[in-house]
Amino acid sequence: MDAESTPPVSAPIDNIDADLEEINHRPAKRVKMEESSETNEAQQDLSREKSKHVDGRDTKKGTAPIKAEYIIERSTAPSAVRDDDAAEEGTFLTSGSRHQDDRDRGKEEGGKKWKKQKGGKKEGGQNKNREYGSWSDALKLCNTRALSSEFSPNECKFGAKCKMEHDLRKYMTEGRREDLDSFGGMCPNFDDQGYCPLGWKCRFVKSHSTERDIEDGKKELVLSEDGEKMKKAGLTQENKKDETGIYNVITTGDRIDLERRRVKTPSADKYTEWLSETWSTQATEKNNRRQAGDKGEDEEMDEKDDSRATFTEPPLRPSEKRRLYYGPDTPVLAPLTTQGNLPFRRLCVELGAQITWSEMAMSMPLIQGGRGEWSLLKAHESEVSPPAIQGTPIIQGYNHSKDLKFGAQISANKPWLAFKATEILEKFCPRLRAIDLNCGCPIDMVYKSGAGSALLDAPSKLEKILRGMNTLSGEIPITAKIRMGVKDSNPNADSIAKRLVLGGRDAIDAGLGPCGIAALTLHGRSRQQRYTREADWKYIAEISTLIKELKNKQAEAEDTIRAADPRDLPNGGKVYFIGNGDCYSHIDYNTHVEKAGVDSIMIARGALVKPWLFEEIASNQYLDKSATERLAYIEKFCKYGMQTWGSDEMGIGTTRRFLLEWLSFTCRYVPIGILERLPPKLNERPPPYKGRNELETLLASSDFRDWIKISEMFLGPAHKDFRFVPKHKSNAHEMEAEG
């Protein structure tokens, strides 16, 4: 299969209305009746009447309605039990090994643990502390040899004491595995830019190396370059070792400066000091007044005047922000921990995603220069271009040419952490559409630290964090993502929205006005709910209506004597509202935009299961992707993965690991061509079924061993030390995942 070929866009299902009509009126399984001459006409009429109301398979709620001819009858078929918190806002990455996913540790159980019982039921729940084994060359080639010709190596500063391999031919024959024959044996990096930064370590090295004769009759191994492709890619001999087409890359020197605390954040420090002094004093005075008892209206006015008189102006004012635009034509890819990596985002942008977000980055590792955390902020060149929009947005001051697709999401449990992280991001990552504060992460470790959804129970603290971030972010807008609340019984997104749109009472009294967010995203679930039950779009619609009313009442809420500074007003006073939850088709998207009144919709699991959902939204029709087309997307992910993480043993192992994580979602896709009704529902699980061909059946497998087989189509056999344990125990088997 040609790696450069783009899967053809599937034709929409022909005569979809006719198909639906046929499905809705398809005769169901009729009650078997004894054939007898005594059966009268009344009984036949009764049977026909019943058949109009009985579904053909008596489909249970939560079960995907697959056509009968594709269902596999199994008396003890295993049922996958899934907790999707890992897909969105899920967990965090420490600055340690890429092979051990520390983000999976400390996570709360999403449901009951199923014990292995009689009858073959498998254990459910999650596998904790998952190990991925290791993958590396048998002999480690010294970096002084990796990019050099055989007889012209660079000098190694360790000399004879170096523990790495210096003998190139020994490394080529004994120290590495054989070249891969996927992608036609062509290195994805060399094919794309005429140069491979991995040199001799590349698993496709034969495609960019040769053996030449030299004067003394010897043969020398040399690496090749394609000058025309390099020129087209903008590569020179000076910059060819840099990451091309990747933005927001922090230099090694800057990262080391962060590690050694040599990077100062004077603005964040100054603002933190002001916040501590001013707000602590005001809170004490307010407490004293409350303890003194209720006051009359005149006394309250006097106290308000006193508050204004003692109020100290913040040492910094927000800079004028870039204007943002959200609309029905800008579907948003959610920040997805683990799965929302650069190769996956790149694929989604190709398929129509207009806004993308980084995986959630923790503020402390960012401040400390953690390599793993800073890698989350890298963006592909396709993400730093403006989103494609239809028509002309009616937003005063909006400059489409300066807009971008990619934004960074961070998490923090203390104001000073968020302030420092924001100032550092503004300094080292200028190519950001916005910086988003995660206020919805439900994971126990994050929640108990006071970050994520814990901020929903500390609205004053949340407001102060966002206000400070807005002050310190330069021209980069600030946004927030929240849930309905922490508890099912106490949704408080309404009060949170009111505070973030108008500003808290103290801020309004002081003349500070709104906290300055440019957009607010609401996930229609509580922390307690996690991914059980469907998202509550009625509640999202209520908050959407509330925000519109708040905008109309904003003039009344502001102090008429001391109005808010215009610099505190985002987007000329407009706060965008984005809904999130269970969007799985263009029907869902259009319905929620129209009925809930949101500006746009953020898509998480739906994009993981079928990334061409963005394509369906743009074309406003269902696309019945064939198994071959879906496999081509997997091939592209592998190619993009090797261009991101490398085409050597380490890079291919990393690509395989993240591919397997993604395949744990893609296997849930049920082709719409075998469904009895539309639209499909994200939370509906299919019964055991077979596809329309063998490849479609393979792609639907929930057995992780089949996922490894799929990965080997493009990445070759897995390394002997590679291990993969699926997050969900229902996908696991007793054998290890080995190559």
C-alpha positions in Angstrom: 0.0 0.0 0.0 1.3 3.4 -0.9 2.1 5.4 2.2 1.5 8.7 0.5 -1.9 7.7 -0.9 -4.9 9.3 0.7 -7.9 7.0 1.3 -10.7 7.9 -1.1 -13.6 9.7 0.5 -16.4 7.2 0.9 -19.5 7.8 -1.0 -22.5 8.5 1.2 -25.0 5.7 1.7 -27.3 5.9 -1.3 -30.9 6.6 -0.6 -30.4 6.8 3.1 -34.0 7.9 3.7 -35.3 4.9 1.8 -33.0 2.7 3.8 -34.3 4.1 7.1 -37.9 3.7 5.8 -37.2 0.1 5.0 -35.6 -0.5 8.4 -38.4 1.1 10.3 -41.0 -1.0 8.5 -39.1 -4.3 8.3 -41.3 -7.1 9.7 -40.1 -8.3 13.0 -39.8 -11.8 14.2 -43.4 -12.9 14.4 -44.8 -15.0 17.2 -44.8 -18.6 16.0 -48.3 -19.8 15.8 -49.6 -23.3 15.3 -50.6 -23.8 11.7 -54.2 -24.9 11.9 -57.2 -24.5 9.8 -58.9 -23.4 13.0 -56.8 -20.2 13.1 -59.3 -17.4 12.5 -58.9 -14.0 10.9 -59.0 -12.2 14.3 -55.9 -14.0 15.5 -54.1 -13.2 12.2 -55.0 -9.5 12.6 -53.7 -9.6 16.2 -50.5 -11.2 15.1 -50.0 -8.5 12.4 -50.7 -5.8 14.9 -48.1 -7.1 17.3 -45.5 -7.3 14.5 -45.7 -3.6 14.0 -44.5 -2.9 17.5 -42.0 -5.6 18.2 -38.4 -4.9 17.1 -36.9 -7.6 15.0 -34.3 -8.6 17.6 -35.9 -7.1 20.6 -32.8 -4.9 21.0 -31.9 -4.1 24.6 -31.1 -0.6 25.6 -27.4 0.1 25.3 -26.9 -2.6 22.6 -26.0 -1.6 19.0 -28.8 -2.7 16.6 -26.8 -4.8 14.2 -28.5 -6.6 11.3 -29.3 -10.2 12.1 -27.1 -11.7 9.4 -24.0 -10.3 10.9 -24.6 -11.4 14.5 -22.6 -14.3 15.9 -24.6 -16.3 18.4 -22.5 -17.1 21.5 -23.9 -18.3 24.7 -21.0 -17.0 26.8 -19.7 -14.2 24.7 -17.5 -11.8 26.7 -18.7 -8.3 27.2 -16.2 -5.5 27.3 -16.4 -3.3 30.3 -14.9 0.1 29.6 -14.1 3.1 31.6 -13.2 5.9 29.2 -11.7 8.4 31.6 -8.4 7.6 30.1 -9.6 9.1 26.8 -10.2 12.6 28.0 -8.6 14.7 30.7 -7.6 11.3 32.1 -4.3 11.2 33.8 -0.9 12.8 33.8 2.6 12.2 32.6 5.5 12.4 34.9 8.9 13.3 33.6 10.1 9.7 33.7 10.2 6.9 31.2 8.0 7.0 28.1 7.6 3.2 28.3 6.0 3.2 31.7 2.8 5.3 31.5 2.8 6.8 35.0 -0.4 8.6 34.0 -2.3 5.4 34.6 -1.3 5.2 38.2 -3.6 6.2 41.1 -6.7 6.2 38.9 -10.1 5.6 40.5 -12.1 2.6 39.5 -14.6 3.4 36.8 -16.9 0.6 37.9 -17.2 -2.6 39.8 -14.3 -5.1 39.6 -15.6 -8.2 38.0 -14.1 -11.4 39.3 -13.5 -14.4 37.1 -16.5 -16.6 37.6 -17.9 -19.9 36.5 -19.2 -19.8 33.0 -16.1 -18.1 31.6 -16.8 -14.5 32.5 -13.5 -12.5 32.4 -12.3 -10.1 35.0 -13.3 -6.6 34.4 -12.1 -3.2 35.5 -8.7 -1.7 34.8 -5.1 -3.0 34.7 -3.1 -0.7 37.0 0.7 0.0 36.8 0.8 -1.2 33.2 4.3 -2.2 32.0 5.3 -1.9 28.3 8.5 -3.8 28.5 11.4 -2.3 26.6 12.6 -2.0 23.0 16.1 -1.1 22.0 18.9 -2.4 19.8 21.0 -5.3 21.0 24.1 -3.1 20.6 23.8 0.7 21.2 25.5 2.6 18.4 27.5 5.7 19.6 25.9 8.9 18.5 29.2 10.0 17.0 28.8 7.2 14.4 25.0 7.4 13.9 25.1 10.1 11.2 28.6 9.6 9.8 30.1 7.6 7.0 31.9 4.5 8.0 35.5 5.8 7.7 34.7 9.5 8.7 33.2 9.3 12.2 33.0 12.2 14.5 35.3 12.2 17.5 33.9 10.5 20.6 34.9 12.5 23.8 34.9 9.2 25.8 37.4 7.5 23.5 38.2 3.9 24.3 36.1 4.2 27.6 32.9 4.7 25.6 30.4 1.9 26.4 28.6 2.4 23.0 29.4 0.5 19.9 31.8 2.2 17.5 32.2 -0.6 14.9 29.5 0.3 12.3 29.6 -3.1 10.5 29.3 -5.0 13.7 26.3 -2.9 14.7 24.7 -3.5 11.3 25.1 -7.2 11.4 24.8 -8.0 15.2 23.4 -4.9 16.9 20.1 -4.3 15.2 17.1 -6.1 13.8 16.7 -6.4 10.0 15.1 -3.6 8.0 11.4 -3.4 7.6 9.7 -4.0 4.3 6.5 -2.0 5.0 6.0 1.3 3.2 7.8 -0.3 0.3 11.0 -0.4 2.3 11.2 3.4 2.2 12.0 5.4 5.3 9.0 7.8 6.0 11.4 10.5 7.0 13.7 10.2 4.0 10.7 9.9 1.6 9.2 13.1 3.0 12.2 15.3 3.3 15.1 13.6 1.6 17.0 13.1 4.9 16.7 10.7 7.8 17.8 12.2 11.2 18.2 8.6 12.6 21.0 7.6 10.2 22.2 4.1 10.7 19.8 3.4 13.5 16.8 3.7 11.1 14.9 0.4 10.5 14.7 1.5 6.8 18.4 2.4 6.5 18.8 0.5 3.2 16.6 3.1 1.5 19.0 5.9 2.3 22.5 4.3 2.4 24.9 2.7 0.0 28.3 1.0 -0.1 30.9 2.8 -2.3 34.4 1.8 -3.5 37.2 4.0 -2.2 40.8 4.4 -3.6 42.5 1.6 -1.6 40.0 -1.0 -2.8 37.9 -1.0 0.4 34.2 -0.5 0.5 32.7 2.2 2.7 29.2 2.5 4.1 27.8 5.9 3.5 24.4 7.6 4.1 22.5 9.2 1.3 20.6 12.5 1.0 18.1 13.8 -1.6 19.0 17.4 -2.3 15.8 18.2 -4.1 13.5 16.9 -1.4 15.6 18.6 1.2 15.3 21.9 -0.6 11.5 21.5 -0.9 11.3 20.7 2.8 13.3 23.7 3.7 16.3 21.7 5.0 19.9 22.8 4.9 23.1 21.3 6.2 22.8 23.6 9.2 19.2 22.9 10.2 18.6 19.4 8.9 19.0 17.9 12.4 16.3 20.1 13.8 12.7 18.9 14.0 11.1 20.1 10.8 7.5 21.0 10.6 7.1 21.0 14.4 6.4 24.0 16.5 6.6 24.9 20.2 9.9 23.0 20.6 11.8 24.1 23.6 15.6 24.1 23.2 17.7 21.8 25.3 19.4 24.8 26.9 16.1 26.5 27.9 14.8 23.2 29.3 18.0 22.7 31.4 17.7 26.3 32.6 14.2 25.4 33.8 15.5 22.3 35.5 18.1 24.4 37.3 15.7 27.2 38.2 17.6 29.7 36.2 14.4 30.9 34.4 12.8 33.7 36.3 9.1 34.6 36.3 9.0 38.2 37.6 5.5 39.0 36.4 4.0 35.8 38.0 5.9 36.5 41.2 4.7 40.1 41.4 1.1 39.1 40.7 1.1 36.3 43.2 2.4 38.7 45.9 -0.3 41.2 45.1 -3.0 38.5 45.1 -1.9 37.3 48.5 -1.8 40.7 50.1 -4.8 42.3 48.5 -7.3 39.4 48.6 -6.2 38.1 52.0 -6.7 41.6 53.5 -10.1 42.0 51.8 -11.3 38.6 52.9 -10.3 39.3 56.6 -12.2 42.7 56.5 -15.2 41.0 54.9 -15.2 38.3 57.6 -15.1 40.9 60.4 -18.1 42.8 58.9 -20.1 39.6 58.6 -19.4 38.8 62.3 -20.6 42.3 63.3 -24.1 41.4 62.1 -26.4 42.5 59.3 -26.1 46.1 58.2 -28.6 48.5 56.7 -28.4 49.5 53.1 -26.6 52.8 53.8 -24.0 51.0 55.9 -23.5 48.5 53.1 -22.9 51.3 50.6 -20.4 52.9 53.0 -18.6 49.6 53.3 -18.5 49.2 49.5 -17.0 52.7 49.2 -14.4 51.8 51.9 -13.6 48.6 49.9 -12.9 50.7 46.8 -10.8 53.1 48.7 -8.6 50.4 50.2 -8.4 48.4 47.0 -4.9 48.3 45.5 -4.6 48.2 41.7 -3.0 45.0 40.4 0.6 45.6 39.4 -0.1 44.3 35.9 -2.9 44.6 33.5 -3.8 42.0 30.8 -2.4 42.6 27.4 -4.8 42.9 24.5 -5.6 39.4 23.4 -6.0 37.9 20.0 -9.6 37.5 19.1 -10.9 33.9 18.9 -13.7 32.5 16.8 -15.9 29.4 17.4 -18.8 28.4 15.2 -20.6 25.4 13.8 -17.9 25.2 11.2 -15.1 24.7 13.8 -15.5 21.3 15.4 -13.1 20.9 18.2 -10.9 17.9 19.0 -10.8 17.5 22.8 -7.6 17.3 24.9 -7.1 13.5 25.1 -4.5 12.1 27.5 -2.3 9.4 25.8 -4.4 9.2 22.7 -4.3 12.9 21.9 -0.7 12.7 20.7 0.7 14.6 17.7 0.3 11.9 15.1 -3.4 11.4 16.0 -4.1 15.1 16.0 -2.3 15.4 12.7 -4.6 12.7 11.2 -7.7 14.4 12.7 -6.7 17.8 11.2 -6.4 16.1 7.8 -10.0 14.8 8.3 -11.5 18.1 9.2 -10.8 19.0 12.8 -10.5 22.8 13.0 -9.4 23.2 16.6 -7.0 20.9 18.5 -5.7 20.8 22.1 -2.6 19.3 23.6 -2.8 16.5 26.1 -3.2 17.9 29.6 0.1 19.1 30.9 0.8 19.5 34.6 2.1 22.9 35.7 4.8 21.7 38.1 6.7 19.5 35.6 6.4 22.3 33.0 8.0 24.8 35.4 10.7 22.2 36.3 11.6 21.6 32.6 10.2 18.0 32.5 11.1 16.5 29.1 7.9 14.4 28.9 5.6 17.3 29.8 7.2 19.7 27.3 6.9 17.1 24.5 3.1 17.3 24.9 3.1 20.9 23.7 4.7 20.2 20.3 2.4 21.0 17.4 2.5 19.9 13.8 2.7 22.6 11.1 -0.9 21.8 10.0 -2.0 22.8 13.5 -0.5 26.3 13.5 -2.4 27.4 10.4 -5.8 29.2 10.7 -8.9 27.1 11.0 -11.1 26.9 7.9 -14.2 28.9 8.4 -17.2 29.6 6.3 -18.2 33.2 5.6 -17.0 36.1 7.7 -17.2 35.8 11.5 -18.9 38.9 13.0 -16.3 39.4 15.7 -14.8 42.8 16.1 -11.1 42.8 15.8 -10.8 39.1 14.7 -7.9 38.5 12.4 -8.3 35.2 10.7 -4.7 35.2 9.4 -3.3 35.3 12.9 -5.5 32.6 14.3 -4.3 29.0 14.9 -5.8 25.6 15.4 -3.6 24.3 18.3 -3.9 25.3 22.0 -2.3 24.0 25.2 -4.3 22.7 28.2 -2.7 22.8 31.7 -3.7 21.7 35.1 -2.8 23.4 38.4 -3.9 23.1 42.1 -2.4 26.4 43.2 -2.6 29.9 41.7 1.1 30.5 41.7 1.7 27.3 39.8 -0.8 28.3 37.1 0.7 31.8 36.9 4.3 30.6 36.5 3.3 28.0 33.9 1.4 30.6 31.9 4.3 33.1 31.9 6.7 30.3 30.8 4.3 29.1 28.1 4.0 32.6 26.8 7.7 32.9 26.6 8.7 29.5 25.1 5.5 28.5 23.1 4.4 31.5 21.1 2.4 29.4 18.6 -0.6 28.7 20.8 -4.2 29.6 20.0 -5.1 29.7 23.6 -4.2 28.3 27.0 -6.9 26.2 28.6 -7.2 25.5 32.3 -8.5 22.0 33.0 -11.2 22.2 35.7 -12.8 18.8 34.9 -10.3 16.0 35.3 -12.1 13.4 37.4 -9.0 11.2 38.3 -8.6 10.6 42.0 -4.9 11.6 42.2 -5.5 14.9 40.4 -8.8 15.6 42.2 -7.3 15.0 45.7 -4.4 17.3 44.9 -6.9 20.1 44.4 -6.6 20.4 40.7 -9.0 19.3 37.9 -12.6 19.0 38.9 -11.7 19.9 42.5 -11.6 23.5 41.4 -15.4 23.3 40.8 -15.8 23.3 44.6 -13.5 26.3 45.0 -15.0 28.9 42.6 -13.2 31.9 44.2 -9.9 30.2 43.8 -10.8 29.2 40.2 -11.6 32.7 39.3 -8.4 34.1 40.8 -6.4 31.5 38.8 -8.0 32.4 35.5 -7.8 36.1 36.2 -4.1 35.8 36.9 -3.5 33.6 33.8 -5.3 36.2 31.7 -3.0 38.9 33.1 0.2 36.9 32.4 -0.5 35.3 29.0 0.4 38.2 26.8 -1.7 38.1 23.6 -2.7 34.4 24.1 -6.4 34.1 25.2 -7.3 32.0 28.2 -10.1 29.5 28.3 -11.5 27.0 30.8 -13.1 23.5 30.6 -15.4 22.4 33.3 -17.9 19.6 34.2 -21.5 19.9 35.5 -20.1 19.6 39.0 -18.4 17.1 41.4 -21.5 15.3 42.7 -24.5 14.2 40.6 -26.8 15.6 43.2 -25.2 19.1 43.2 -24.4 20.4 39.7 -22.9 23.9 40.1 -21.8 24.7 36.5 -24.4 27.5 36.5 -22.8 29.4 39.4 -19.4 28.7 38.0 -20.4 30.1 34.6 -21.9 33.2 36.2 -18.8 33.9 38.2 -16.5 33.3 35.2 -18.6 35.4 32.7 -19.4 38.4 35.1 -16.8 38.1 37.8 -17.3 37.4 41.5 -18.9 40.0 43.8 -15.6 41.1 45.2 -14.1 41.6 41.8 -17.1 43.6 40.6 -17.0 45.8 43.7 -13.3 46.4 43.1 -13.9 47.3 39.5 -12.0 44.3 38.1 -15.0 43.0 36.2 -14.8 39.6 34.5 -11.8 37.2 34.9 -11.2 37.5 31.1 -11.8 34.0 29.7 -12.5 33.9 26.0 -14.3 30.6 25.9 -15.9 28.1 28.3 -16.3 24.4 27.6 -18.8 22.3 29.5 -18.7 18.5 29.6 -22.2 17.3 30.4 -21.3 14.9 33.1 -20.3 15.2 36.8 -17.1 13.9 38.3 -19.0 11.3 40.2 -20.8 10.1 37.0 -17.6 9.7 35.0 -18.6 8.0 31.7 -21.6 6.2 33.1 -24.9 7.3 31.4 -25.1 9.7 28.6 -24.0 13.3 28.7 -26.8 15.7 29.8 -27.3 18.0 26.9 -30.4 19.5 28.5 -28.2 20.8 31.2 -25.7 22.1 28.7 -28.6 23.9 26.9 -29.6 25.5 30.2 -26.1 26.8 30.8 -26.0 28.1 27.2 -29.2 30.1 27.8 -27.8 31.3 31.1 -24.6 32.6 29.5 -26.6 34.5 26.9 -28.8 36.1 29.7 -25.6 37.0 31.6 -24.3 38.8 28.7 -27.5 40.9 28.5 -27.3 41.6 32.2 -23.6 42.4 32.2 -24.2 46.1 32.2 -26.3 45.8 35.3 -23.7 43.7 37.1 -20.9 46.1 36.5 -20.3 49.0 38.8 -21.6 52.2 37.1 -19.0 54.3 38.9 -16.0 52.1 38.3 -16.5 50.2 35.1 -14.3 47.2 34.2 -11.2 48.0 32.2 -11.8 47.1 28.5 -8.6 45.0 28.6 -10.4 42.6 31.1 -13.1 41.9 28.5 -12.4 39.0 26.2 -13.2 39.0 22.6 -14.8 42.4 22.9 -17.0 41.1 25.7 -18.0 37.8 24.0 -17.5 34.5 25.9 -17.8 31.5 23.6 -19.6 28.5 24.9 -18.7 25.0 23.7 -20.5 21.8 24.6 -18.9 18.4 25.1 -20.2 14.9 25.4 -21.2 11.8 23.3 -21.1 13.5 19.9 -20.8 10.5 17.4 -22.4 11.7 14.2 -23.1 14.8 12.1 -26.7 14.3 13.3 -25.6 14.6 16.9 -23.4 17.6 16.1 -26.1 19.6 14.2 -28.8 18.7 16.7 -26.7 19.9 19.7 -25.6 23.1 18.0 -29.2 23.9 17.1 -31.1 22.8 20.2 -28.5 23.5 22.9 -27.4 26.8 21.4 -23.7 26.2 21.8 -21.2 27.9 19.6 -19.4 24.7 18.8 -18.9 21.2 20.0 -15.8 19.4 21.4 -15.4 15.8 20.4 -13.5 13.3 22.4 -14.3 9.5 22.3 -16.2 9.9 19.0 -13.0 11.0 17.3 -11.0 8.2 18.8 -13.5 5.6 17.5 -14.0 7.1 14.1 -11.7 10.1 13.3 -13.5 10.7 10.0 -16.4 12.1 12.2 -15.0 15.5 11.3 -15.3 14.6 7.6 -18.9 13.6 8.2 -19.6 16.9 9.9 -18.1 18.9 7.1 -20.0 16.9 4.4 -23.2 16.7 6.5 -23.6 13.0 5.7 -22.8 9.5 6.9 -19.7 8.0 5.4 -19.6 4.2 5.4 -15.8 3.7 5.5 -14.6 0.4 4.2 -12.2 -1.7 6.1 -9.5 -0.9 3.6 -10.0 2.8 4.1 -9.9 2.4 7.9 -6.6 0.4 7.6 -5.2 3.2 5.5 -5.8 5.6 8.4 -3.9 3.2 10.7 -1.1 3.1 8.1 -1.0 6.9 8.2 -0.8 7.0 11.9 2.2 4.7 11.8 3.9 6.9 9.3 3.2 10.0 11.3 4.3 8.2 14.4 7.7 7.4 12.9 8.1 10.9 11.7 7.3 12.2 15.2 9.1 9.6 17.5 11.6 8.2 15.0 12.1 5.3 12.6 14.7 3.6 14.8 13.9 0.7 17.2 12.9 3.1 20.0 10.7 5.3 17.8 8.9 2.3 16.2 8.3 0.8 19.7 6.8 4.0 20.9 4.6 4.3 17.7 3.4 0.7 18.3 2.6 1.4 21.9 0.4 4.5 21.1 -1.1 2.7 18.1 -2.3 -0.1 20.3 -3.8 2.4 22.8 -5.7 3.9 19.8 -6.8 0.6 18.5 -8.5 -0.1 21.9 -11.0 2.6 20.8 -11.2 1.9 17.0 -12.3 -1.7 17.6 -15.5 -0.3 19.0 -16.6 1.2 15.7 -19.6 -0.6 14.2 -19.8 0.0 10.4 -23.0 1.9 9.7 -23.7 -0.3 6.8 -24.5 -3.2 9.1 -26.7 -1.2 11.5 -30.5 -1.5 11.4 -31.0 2.1 12.5 -29.3 5.4 12.5 -27.8 7.5 14.0 -25.3 5.3 15.9 -24.9 5.9 19.6 -21.5 6.1 21.3 -22.5 4.3 24.4 -24.2 1.3 22.6 -22.1 -1.8 22.7 -22.4 -4.3 19.8 -23.2 -7.9 20.4 -20.6 -10.3 18.9 -20.7 -9.8 15.1 -18.7 -10.5 12.0 -17.8 -7.8 9.5 -18.6 -7.7 5.8 -15.1 -9.2 5.1 -12.3 -10.7 7.1 -10.4 -7.4 7.5 -13.5 -5.7 8.9 -13.9 -8.5 11.3 -10.3 -8.2 12.4 -10.6 -4.4 12.9 -13.6 -5.1 15.2 -11.7 -7.5 17.4 -11.5 -6.6 21.1 -8.6 -9.0 21.6 -5.4 -7.1 22.1 -3.4 -9.8 20.3 -5.3 -8.9 17.1 -4.3 -5.3 17.7 -0.7 -6.4 17.8 -1.2 -8.3 14.5 -2.6 -5.1 12.9 0.4 -3.1 14.2 2.8 -5.7 12.6 1.4 -5.0 9.2 3.2 -1.6 9.2 5.7 -1.8 12.1 7.0 -5.3 11.6 7.2 -8.0 14.4 7.2 -6.6 17.9 10.5 -6.5 19.8 11.1 -9.6 21.9 10.9 -7.5 25.1 7.8 -5.5 24.1 4.9 -5.9 26.4 1.4 -4.5 26.1 -1.3 -4.9 28.7 -4.6 -3.3 27.7 -6.1 -0.8 30.1 -9.3 -2.7 30.3 -9.1 -6.2 31.7 -11.9 -7.4 29.5 -9.6 -7.1 26.5 -6.8 -9.0 28.2 -5.8 -12.7 28.0 -3.4 -14.7 30.1 -0.6 -14.6 27.6 1.8 -11.8 27.3 2.0 -9.6 24.2 5.3 -10.6 22.7 6.7 -10.3 19.2 
